[in-house]
Amino acid sequence: MRKGQKVPAKLKKAPPVAKKARWEALIAEATVDCYGEYEEFAGMLTTLGDRLEFPFAARLLGERVEVIELDERASSERRGVVAKVRKGGRQHVVALADVAAVEKDSETAEWLAAYRYWLGR
């Protein structure tokens, strides 16, 4: 999923004002001094790589997985941020926007929510 791409309806629920303001602050931190969509994407990718606490437990399509790392080579403006996940001893490459952290009150969960919000702006 990339910036401006259609966001699934379940992700479109209007967030509380406080969460929206927090996500805006995180996005501003990630995209400071960025000019244009490519630089914003690169800033978001770099910041997510720095701020997400790898590995972390997550849900993907209702299944529990372990997110190992971001795949910077596979990530692009068109595909969005791509993550490597592990399930049952096998490794898979998935869109980070499809991953939800199991620990809802973690910094990782907050950054994932901000990333999904950024995609839908």
N, C-alpha and C positions, 0 to 999 in steps of 0.2 A: 504494500500500500504506500502511496507517495502523497506528499502534500497536495491538497486540493482534490484528491481522489475521493470517491463516494465512501462514506463511513457507514458500516452496518447500523441498522436502526437501533439495536440494543445498546450501541455506544453513543447514540445521539441524545440520550436523556439529558436534560439541562442540569448541569452540575450546580451544587450550592455556590453562592457567590464567594464564600471564603475559599473553597477549593479552586474555583476558577481563578481567583486572584493569586493563589499560591502557584498554580500551574503557569500562569502568565509570568510570574517572577522567575520560575525555573527556566522557562523558555527564553526569557530575556538574558539570563545567565549563560545559557548555552549558545545564544546567537549574538552576543555582544560583538560589536564591530564587524558584523557580517553585512555584506552588500549583495543582494540577489539570492535567489533560491538555492543555487549550488552551494554558496558559502554557508547559508543557513543549514542546509542538510549536513554539510561537513562538520559544522559546529555542533549540531545535535548528535551526530554519530560519535564524534570525539568525546563529548561530554558524557553520553550514555556509557561509553566504554570505560570512562574514568569513575563514574558514580554508581553504576550497578554493582552489586556485591556478588561476584561470581565465585563459585557456582551457587545457584539458588533454586529452590523448589518452586515449581510453577504448574499451572493448569493450561493445557492446550487441547481444545476440542473435548473438554470434559475429562481428559486423561492427565494424570500426574506425570510430570517430566522434570528433568534437571537441566537447567539452562547453563551451559558450560562457558560460552563466550559469544561475542559478536563476530560475525564473519564479514570483515571489512571488504574483502575482495568481492564477495557476492552482493554486498549492499550497494545501492545506487539510488539516485533520485527517482528513477522509474519503479524500482522494486521496493524501495524503502529500506529500513534497517533489517538485516537478516541475522538470525541467531542460530547457533549450533546447540541442539538439545540432545539429551541422552534418555533413552527409555528401553528397559529390558536389554541392556548391553549393546544396543545399536545406537548409532548417532544419526541425526537427521538435521536438515537445514530448513528453517521455518521463518516466516515473517514475524518480527518482534511484536508487531501490533496484535498478533493473535495470541500472545502469551500473557497470562495474568499471574502475578506473584501470589503464592500461597499465603505468605505473611502480609496481610493487608495493611499493617501499620508500619511497614519498613520503608526506608529511604528508597529501596529498589521499587516497591509498589508505587510510591509517589512519582518517581521518574517515569515509570511505565505509563502511568495515567497521564502525566504531562505530555509524553510523546504522542499518545493516541489523541489527546486534545489538539496538539500542534498539527497533526495530520488533518484534522477536520476543520481547521480554521480557514 
